Amino acid sequence: DCEKFNLVSKSIIYEKAIINSAALSADGRHLVTANRDNKAIIYRHTIDGSWAVKSTIPHQSMVLSATFSPDSQHVVTVSWDGTAKLYSLGGDESWEQKVIISHRHTASSATFSTDSRHVITSGWDNTAKIHSHNDDGSWKLTAIFSHNNFVTSATFSADSHQVVTSSYDRTAKIHCQKTDGSWEEKGVIPHDELVNAASFSLDGHHVVTASKDSKAKIYSKEADGSWVQKAIIPHDAEVNSATFSPDGRHAVTASDDGIVKIIGQKANGLWEEKIIFKHKYGVLSVTFSPDARHVVTASRDNTAKIIGEKDDGTWSEKASIVHCSTISSATFSADGSHVVTGSWDHSVEITELQRT
């Protein structure tokens, strides 16, 4: 509930290439970066507080993103070369390649299920694929979803029994797993342009989309299992990112118009705009903290803004992290005490948020 955060830079890591993403593992022991020089790098936090390179994951083209599983035991990367690579942590603290997931064209995203037993990848071959972890440590292809154009993102619901995919075909599709393990399409969210991303609320009852048509949409599941539009969130330019807070009370959108919008759900179930925050240039992503009380943005104006909710329900800017070039990703640590930013200035910064 402090008015401002005092920012303390704990670590700065410099790399040879532009950084497309950077993320900490949930246990805070490892950091992974995705780089434009065709590799992802895994770092280990050492006793003296520095970060040492533990593994390099090579690709044939630039790596778009790299992310850890919720249990911190796996990393998955996606690349322009059409592959996603999954590495797992061994007992000797080494990282070993477990599977290469192939798409015929660019692999655009990869996300783990909450229980870390499944990974879903999307690609420009118009498909999304689920691979599941077997007891023997191997990963097996268990489902494929199709669109009529490039698939831009694919994510699980928290219970892993629903999947939402987004596509250049101007739709997001909601899929539900049946009792026999197969999947069926349950809903389609239409847009007027390509859909950049789509994700579930924690309870799996809502989906929010982000589209090039300058809109985000919220759809909700009805008692009969159908999905109905509940809100349209307008922007003046392409919407790059949209996501729900962990407690499901809010959604947040980020757009090329430089605007971040926080949307709240009212008691009657309707959604209303709570606050707007502005960047000088476009905002690439916005992410909630684990406690749902803060968001952090990543912008082309070289800043990441940390915005917090007060006890009275209002929101205010609490701090701003500055790089020398576009900030490509910004995320919170699992305990919410740090922010990790990756930038086109070739650096990753881990910043502690100290209450003033």
C-alpha positions as CSV (number, residue, x, y, z in Angstrom):
1,D,0.0,0.0,0.0
2,C,3.0,2.3,-0.3
3,E,2.7,5.4,-2.5
4,K,5.9,4.5,-4.4
5,F,8.4,1.7,-4.7
6,N,12.0,2.3,-4.2
7,L,13.8,0.4,-7.0
8,V,17.0,-1.5,-6.2
9,S,18.8,-3.0,-9.1
10,K,20.0,-6.5,-7.9
11,S,21.5,-7.8,-11.1
12,I,22.2,-6.6,-14.7
13,I,23.1,-9.2,-17.3
14,Y,24.5,-8.1,-20.6
15,E,24.3,-10.3,-23.7
16,K,25.6,-10.0,-27.2
17,A,22.2,-9.9,-28.9
18,I,18.8,-8.2,-28.6
19,I,16.7,-9.9,-26.0
20,N,13.2,-10.9,-26.9
21,S,12.2,-12.2,-23.5
22,A,13.5,-12.9,-20.0
23,A,11.9,-14.8,-17.1
24,L,12.8,-16.2,-13.7
25,S,11.8,-19.7,-12.6
26,A,9.2,-19.9,-9.9
27,D,11.8,-21.0,-7.3
28,G,14.0,-18.0,-8.3
29,R,17.0,-20.2,-8.9
30,H,17.2,-19.9,-12.7
31,L,16.8,-17.2,-15.3
32,V,16.2,-17.8,-19.0
33,T,16.6,-15.4,-21.9
34,A,15.5,-15.7,-25.6
35,N,17.8,-13.9,-28.0
36,R,18.0,-12.8,-31.6
37,D,21.4,-14.5,-32.1
38,N,19.6,-17.9,-32.4
39,K,19.9,-19.1,-28.8
40,A,18.3,-19.2,-25.4
41,I,20.5,-19.0,-22.3
42,I,19.8,-20.5,-18.9
43,Y,21.5,-18.9,-15.9
44,R,21.8,-20.2,-12.3
45,H,21.8,-17.9,-9.3
46,T,25.0,-18.5,-7.4
47,I,25.8,-18.2,-3.7
48,D,27.5,-14.8,-4.2
49,G,24.4,-13.4,-5.9
50,S,25.7,-13.4,-9.4
51,W,24.2,-15.3,-12.4
52,A,26.3,-18.0,-14.1
53,V,25.5,-19.6,-17.5
54,K,24.3,-23.2,-17.0
55,S,23.1,-24.1,-20.5
56,T,22.7,-22.7,-24.0
57,I,19.8,-23.8,-26.2
58,P,20.8,-23.4,-29.9
59,H,18.3,-22.7,-32.7
60,Q,18.7,-22.1,-36.4
61,S,17.0,-18.7,-36.2
62,M,16.1,-16.2,-33.6
63,V,14.4,-17.4,-30.4
64,L,11.1,-15.6,-29.8
65,S,10.5,-16.6,-26.2
66,A,11.6,-19.0,-23.5
67,T,9.6,-19.9,-20.4
68,F,9.9,-22.2,-17.4
69,S,7.3,-24.7,-16.2
70,P,5.5,-23.8,-13.0
71,D,7.5,-26.5,-11.1
72,S,10.8,-24.9,-12.4
73,Q,11.9,-28.3,-13.8
74,H,11.5,-27.6,-17.5
75,V,12.2,-24.8,-20.1
76,V,10.6,-24.5,-23.5
77,T,11.8,-22.2,-26.3
78,V,10.2,-21.2,-29.6
79,S,12.0,-20.0,-32.6
80,W,11.6,-18.6,-36.1
81,D,13.2,-21.9,-37.3
82,G,9.9,-23.7,-36.7
83,T,10.9,-25.6,-33.6
84,A,10.1,-25.5,-29.9
85,K,12.8,-27.2,-27.7
86,L,12.0,-28.6,-24.3
87,Y,14.8,-29.0,-21.8
88,S,14.6,-30.5,-18.3
89,L,16.7,-30.1,-15.1
90,G,18.7,-33.1,-14.0
91,G,19.8,-34.2,-10.6
92,D,23.3,-32.9,-11.3
93,E,21.9,-29.4,-12.0
94,S,22.5,-29.8,-15.7
95,W,19.8,-29.1,-18.4
96,E,19.1,-31.9,-20.9
97,Q,17.2,-31.7,-24.2
98,K,14.0,-33.9,-23.9
99,V,12.1,-33.2,-27.1
100,I,12.1,-31.1,-30.2
101,I,8.6,-30.1,-31.3
102,S,8.4,-29.2,-35.0
103,H,6.1,-26.9,-36.8
104,R,6.4,-26.5,-40.6
105,H,6.9,-22.8,-40.2
106,T,7.7,-20.4,-37.3
107,A,6.9,-21.6,-33.8
108,S,5.1,-18.7,-32.3
109,S,4.4,-19.5,-28.6
110,A,4.8,-22.2,-26.0
111,T,3.0,-22.5,-22.6
112,F,3.0,-25.1,-19.8
113,S,-0.1,-26.3,-18.0
114,T,-0.4,-25.4,-14.3
115,D,0.7,-28.9,-13.2
116,S,3.7,-28.8,-15.6
117,R,2.6,-32.1,-17.2
118,H,1.7,-30.7,-20.6
119,V,3.1,-28.1,-23.0
120,I,1.2,-26.5,-25.8
121,T,2.9,-24.9,-28.8
122,S,1.5,-22.8,-31.6
123,G,2.9,-22.3,-35.1
124,W,2.6,-20.7,-38.5
125,D,1.7,-24.1,-39.9
126,N,-1.9,-23.3,-38.7
127,T,-1.7,-25.7,-35.8
128,A,-1.3,-25.8,-32.0
129,K,0.1,-29.0,-30.4
130,I,0.0,-30.5,-27.0
131,H,2.8,-32.7,-25.8
132,S,2.4,-34.6,-22.5
133,H,4.9,-35.8,-19.9
134,N,5.1,-39.6,-19.5
135,D,6.2,-41.3,-16.3
136,D,9.4,-42.4,-18.0
137,G,10.4,-38.7,-18.6
138,S,9.6,-38.7,-22.3
139,W,7.1,-36.3,-24.0
140,K,4.4,-37.5,-26.3
141,L,2.2,-35.7,-28.8
142,T,-1.4,-36.0,-27.4
143,A,-3.5,-33.4,-29.4
144,I,-3.5,-31.1,-32.4
145,F,-5.7,-28.1,-33.0
146,S,-6.2,-26.4,-36.3
147,H,-7.0,-22.9,-37.7
148,N,-7.2,-21.6,-41.2
149,N,-4.1,-19.4,-40.9
150,F,-1.1,-18.9,-38.6
151,V,-1.7,-19.7,-34.9
152,T,-0.3,-16.9,-32.8
153,S,-0.9,-18.3,-29.2
154,A,-2.2,-21.2,-27.3
155,T,-2.8,-21.5,-23.6
156,F,-4.4,-23.9,-21.1
157,S,-7.0,-23.1,-18.5
158,A,-5.8,-23.7,-14.9
159,D,-7.3,-27.1,-14.7
160,S,-5.7,-28.1,-18.1
161,H,-9.1,-29.3,-19.5
162,Q,-9.6,-26.2,-21.7
163,V,-7.4,-24.7,-24.4
164,V,-7.8,-21.3,-26.2
165,T,-6.0,-20.7,-29.4
166,S,-5.7,-17.4,-31.4
167,S,-5.0,-17.0,-35.1
168,Y,-4.4,-14.8,-38.1
169,D,-7.7,-16.2,-39.4
170,R,-9.4,-13.6,-37.2
171,T,-10.6,-15.9,-34.5
172,A,-9.9,-17.3,-31.1
173,K,-11.2,-20.8,-30.5
174,I,-12.0,-22.4,-27.2
175,H,-11.6,-26.2,-26.9
176,C,-12.8,-28.5,-24.1
177,Q,-11.4,-31.9,-23.2
178,K,-14.0,-34.7,-23.1
179,T,-14.0,-37.6,-20.6
180,D,-12.4,-39.9,-23.1
181,G,-9.4,-37.5,-23.4
182,S,-10.3,-36.1,-26.9
183,W,-11.0,-32.5,-27.5
184,E,-14.0,-30.6,-29.0
185,E,-14.4,-27.0,-30.1
186,K,-16.8,-25.2,-27.7
187,G,-16.6,-21.6,-28.8
188,V,-15.3,-19.2,-31.4
189,I,-14.5,-15.5,-30.7
190,P,-14.5,-13.5,-34.0
191,H,-12.5,-10.4,-34.7
192,D,-12.1,-8.1,-37.7
193,E,-8.3,-8.6,-37.9
194,L,-5.8,-11.2,-36.8
195,V,-5.9,-12.2,-33.1
196,N,-2.5,-11.7,-31.3
197,A,-3.3,-13.5,-28.0
198,A,-6.0,-15.1,-25.9
199,S,-6.1,-16.4,-22.3
200,F,-8.3,-17.7,-19.6
201,S,-9.2,-16.3,-16.2
202,L,-8.0,-18.5,-13.3
203,D,-11.4,-20.1,-12.8
204,G,-11.7,-20.9,-16.5
205,H,-15.0,-19.1,-16.9
206,H,-13.7,-16.1,-18.9
207,V,-11.5,-15.6,-22.0
208,V,-9.9,-12.3,-23.1
209,T,-8.5,-11.7,-26.5
210,A,-6.2,-9.1,-28.1
211,S,-6.5,-8.2,-31.8
212,K,-5.0,-6.1,-34.5
213,D,-8.5,-4.7,-35.0
214,S,-7.8,-2.4,-32.0
215,K,-10.1,-4.3,-29.7
216,A,-9.9,-6.8,-26.8
217,K,-12.9,-8.9,-26.1
218,I,-14.1,-10.7,-23.0
219,Y,-16.2,-13.8,-23.4
220,S,-17.8,-15.8,-20.5
221,K,-19.0,-19.3,-20.2
222,E,-22.8,-19.8,-19.6
223,A,-24.4,-22.5,-17.6
224,D,-25.1,-24.5,-20.7
225,G,-21.4,-24.5,-21.7
226,S,-21.8,-21.9,-24.4
227,W,-19.5,-18.8,-24.6
228,V,-21.1,-15.3,-24.8
229,Q,-19.5,-11.9,-25.4
230,K,-19.5,-9.8,-22.2
231,A,-17.3,-6.8,-23.1
232,I,-15.4,-5.1,-25.9
233,I,-12.4,-3.0,-24.9
234,P,-11.6,-0.4,-27.6
235,H,-8.2,1.0,-28.4
236,D,-6.9,3.3,-31.2
237,A,-4.3,0.8,-32.5
238,E,-3.4,-2.9,-32.4
239,V,-3.9,-4.6,-29.1
240,N,-0.8,-6.6,-28.3
241,S,-1.6,-8.2,-25.0
242,A,-4.6,-8.9,-22.7
243,T,-4.7,-10.9,-19.6
244,F,-6.7,-11.5,-16.4
245,S,-5.5,-10.9,-12.8
246,P,-4.9,-14.1,-10.8
247,D,-8.0,-13.3,-8.6
248,G,-10.2,-12.8,-11.7
249,R,-11.4,-9.3,-10.7
250,H,-9.6,-7.4,-13.4
251,A,-8.4,-7.7,-16.9
252,V,-5.6,-5.5,-18.5
253,T,-4.8,-4.6,-22.1
254,A,-1.8,-3.2,-23.8
255,S,-1.8,-1.5,-27.2
256,D,0.3,0.1,-29.9
257,D,-1.6,3.3,-29.1
258,G,0.6,3.6,-25.9
259,I,-2.4,2.9,-23.7
260,V,-2.8,0.4,-20.9
261,K,-6.4,-0.2,-19.7
262,I,-7.4,-1.9,-16.5
263,I,-10.9,-3.3,-16.6
264,G,-12.9,-4.4,-13.5
265,Q,-15.8,-6.8,-13.1
266,K,-18.8,-5.4,-11.3
267,A,-21.1,-7.2,-8.9
268,N,-23.6,-7.8,-11.7
269,G,-21.0,-9.5,-13.8
270,L,-20.5,-6.7,-16.3
271,W,-17.0,-5.3,-17.0
272,E,-16.1,-1.6,-16.8
273,E,-13.0,0.5,-17.5
274,K,-11.3,1.4,-14.2
275,I,-8.2,3.4,-15.3
276,I,-6.0,4.3,-18.3
277,F,-2.2,4.7,-18.1
278,K,-0.2,6.1,-21.0
279,H,3.2,5.4,-22.5
280,K,4.9,7.6,-25.1
281,Y,5.0,4.8,-27.6
282,G,3.4,1.4,-28.0
283,V,3.1,-1.1,-25.2
284,L,4.1,-4.7,-26.0
285,S,2.9,-6.5,-22.9
286,V,1.4,-6.1,-19.5
287,T,1.4,-8.7,-16.7
288,F,-0.2,-8.9,-13.2
289,S,1.8,-9.7,-10.1
290,P,0.9,-12.9,-8.3
291,D,-1.1,-11.1,-5.6
292,A,-3.1,-9.3,-8.4
293,R,-2.4,-5.9,-6.8
294,H,0.1,-4.7,-9.4
295,V,0.8,-4.8,-13.1
296,V,4.0,-4.2,-15.0
297,T,4.2,-3.0,-18.6
298,A,6.8,-3.3,-21.3
299,S,7.0,-0.5,-23.8
300,R,8.7,0.7,-26.9
301,D,9.4,4.0,-25.0
302,N,12.2,2.1,-23.1
303,T,10.3,2.0,-19.8
304,A,8.4,-0.6,-17.8
305,K,5.8,1.0,-15.5
306,I,4.7,-0.7,-12.2
307,I,1.1,0.2,-11.4
308,G,-0.5,-0.7,-8.1
309,E,-4.1,-0.9,-6.7
310,K,-4.8,1.0,-3.5
311,D,-7.2,-0.2,-0.7
312,D,-9.9,2.1,-2.1
313,G,-9.8,0.3,-5.5
314,T,-8.0,3.1,-7.4
315,W,-4.8,2.5,-9.3
316,S,-1.6,4.6,-9.4
317,E,1.9,4.4,-10.9
318,K,4.4,3.3,-8.3
319,A,7.7,3.1,-10.2
320,S,9.3,3.1,-13.7
321,I,12.2,1.0,-14.8
322,V,14.3,2.5,-17.7
323,H,16.4,0.8,-20.3
324,C,18.3,2.3,-23.3
325,S,16.0,0.7,-25.9
326,T,12.6,-1.0,-26.3
327,I,11.7,-3.2,-23.3
328,S,10.6,-6.5,-24.9
329,S,9.4,-8.3,-21.8
330,A,8.6,-7.5,-18.1
331,T,7.4,-10.0,-15.5
332,F,7.2,-10.4,-11.7
333,S,9.0,-13.0,-9.7
334,A,6.8,-15.7,-8.2
335,D,6.8,-13.9,-4.8
336,G,6.1,-10.5,-6.4
337,S,9.2,-8.9,-4.8
338,H,11.2,-8.4,-8.0
339,V,10.6,-7.4,-11.6
340,V,12.6,-8.9,-14.5
341,T,13.0,-6.8,-17.7
342,G,14.5,-7.8,-21.0
343,S,15.4,-5.2,-23.6
344,W,16.6,-4.6,-27.1
345,D,19.6,-2.8,-25.4
346,H,21.0,-6.4,-24.9
347,S,20.5,-6.3,-21.1
348,V,18.3,-8.1,-18.5
349,E,17.7,-6.3,-15.2
350,I,16.4,-7.8,-12.0
351,T,14.9,-5.1,-9.9
352,E,13.8,-5.4,-6.3
353,L,10.7,-3.5,-5.3
354,Q,11.3,-2.0,-1.9
355,R,8.4,-0.3,-0.1
356,T,9.2,3.3,0.9
